[in-house]
Amino acid sequence: MKNEFLEHHLNMNRRKFLSNLSIGVGSLALGSLLIPDIFSKGTDELAFTPGVPHFAPKAKRIIYLFQNGAPSQLESFDYKPKLREMMGQELPPSIRNGQRLTGMTSGQSSFPLVGSYYDFKQYGASRAWISDLFPHTASIVDDICIVRSMYTEAINHDPALTFFQTGAQQGNRASFGSWMSYGLGSENKNLPAFCVLLSRGKGNGQGVYSKLWSNGFLDSIHQGVQFSSGESPVLYLNNPEGMDMANRRQMLDQLAALNEQSYKEFGDPEISTKIQQYEMAYRMQTAVPELTDLSKEPDDIVKLYGPECLVPGTFAANCLLARKLSESGVRFIQLYHQGWDQHGNLPNEMAGQAKDVDRASAALITDLKQRGLLDETLVIWGGEFGRTNYCQGKIQADNYGRDHHPRCFSIWMAGGGVKPGIVYGETDEFGYNIIKDPVHVHDFHATVLHLMGLDHEKLTYKHQGRRYRLTDVAGKVLPGLMA
């Protein structure tokens, strides 16, 4: 063996050496083309290669239909006939078990149980119970997985909303979509990896703010790009008056040269990020106007989503735009629909909210499915926590309110490797506590990351001496949710 090794190297001439070397150089060049960031230096010695999943993903992209303000599970997907039977009776102390309340109901001397004003029926092969408020969602029940056992520690809107979006109840953390951009990159270099769409319902709304789609400590290239419903879907994207594309290109080249000089002098990585952002904006000038033009959608698609889909800024229009963005390779599309905070007048207000979102949510699933995209697109629908089984304020048969309830609530998911046509988890007959298969926010994040081909314990970023991750120091993948 030793002689063969020596003979091989003694016979190595200049021609053979250069020939073998060219193969290696070619492989390096091919790798840099397929994965542009493969040779970039990470901030963490344990960092993975950006744009490369840890294992084979079940989903390629996410559309998150976030129902901001917390829709009541008791009027949507968690049927509790016991509450109707005991209408007006006190919540048993053994059920509450001393759990904390918000400041809005902690002073109440009475906690009368209140059942849903709306009826429920069973649908699909799973015989899942769904409220009459969601007939279109009921029609796709065999395509979705209803999770009735979500829970969180946060009891007020801001920390609960921030928790779902960033994995922490405090601010200044990277958002879910930013982690996706950091971990997997973009499928389309002409569009951002992370886009944000906003709509507002007719009910009382909790506000949303840019920290929810912030890049936090990650490079700013990973921040979500907000689309507006005005004439300019992305602000400051169009050329100013008197400048054409040729002038714009020349200006960006000169600006890039100045930034490169500054980078060499100061070594600040954000300077390189700014160059990338300017280039992205230049490429988006062509891609965004075509994508955001919904007027050319065929009649059958408009009929599917409803006529509201042609009105910019509505939930239906944002669902249709989300499909187009997803189809074009955007990695993470976040929709926020505001107006779900029904502390009073719930039967009337929630009916309006459900009407806003039910048809378009179901249409999105149907649309993705008929295009062959549902298997690789994970769709999530849900809010930041649930609602109490007792009435907040004065109780009436046709008018009542519900306070915040973090102990159990419902969401649904579809596509992207999620097991379809099932109901996961179970709450007690009062709808107050989970009795089977609890799903914490960290578990939810860990499972979604797994579906995207990412190990939540390995998706880390070192910042100020500590390695951060979306799931902090907790979370477990839940195989029962996956196909």
Secondary structure, 3 states (H helix, E strand, C coil): CHHHHHHHHHCCCHHHHHHHHHHHHHHHHHHHHHCCCCCCCCCCCCCCCCCCCCCCCCCCEEEEEEEECCCCHHHCCCCCHHHHHCCCCECCHHHHCCCCCCCCCCCCCCCEECCCCCCEEEECCCCEEEECCCHHHHHCHHHEEEEEEEECCCCCHHHHHHHHHHCCCCCCCCCHHHHHHHHHCCCCCCCCCEEEEEEECCCCCCCCCHHHHCCCCCCHHHCCEEECCCCCCCCCCCCCCCCCHHHHHHHHHHHHHHHHHHHHHHCCHHHHHHHHHHHHHHHHHHHHHHHHCCCCCCHHHHHHHCHHHHCCCCHHHHHHHHHHHHHCCCCEEEEEEECCCCCCCHHHHHHHHHHHHHHHHHHHHHHHHHCCCHHHEEEEEECCCEECCECCCCCECCECCCCEECCCEEEEEECCCECCCEEECEECCCCCCEEECCEEHHHHHHHHHHHCCCCCCCCCEEECCEEECCCCCCCCCCHHHEC
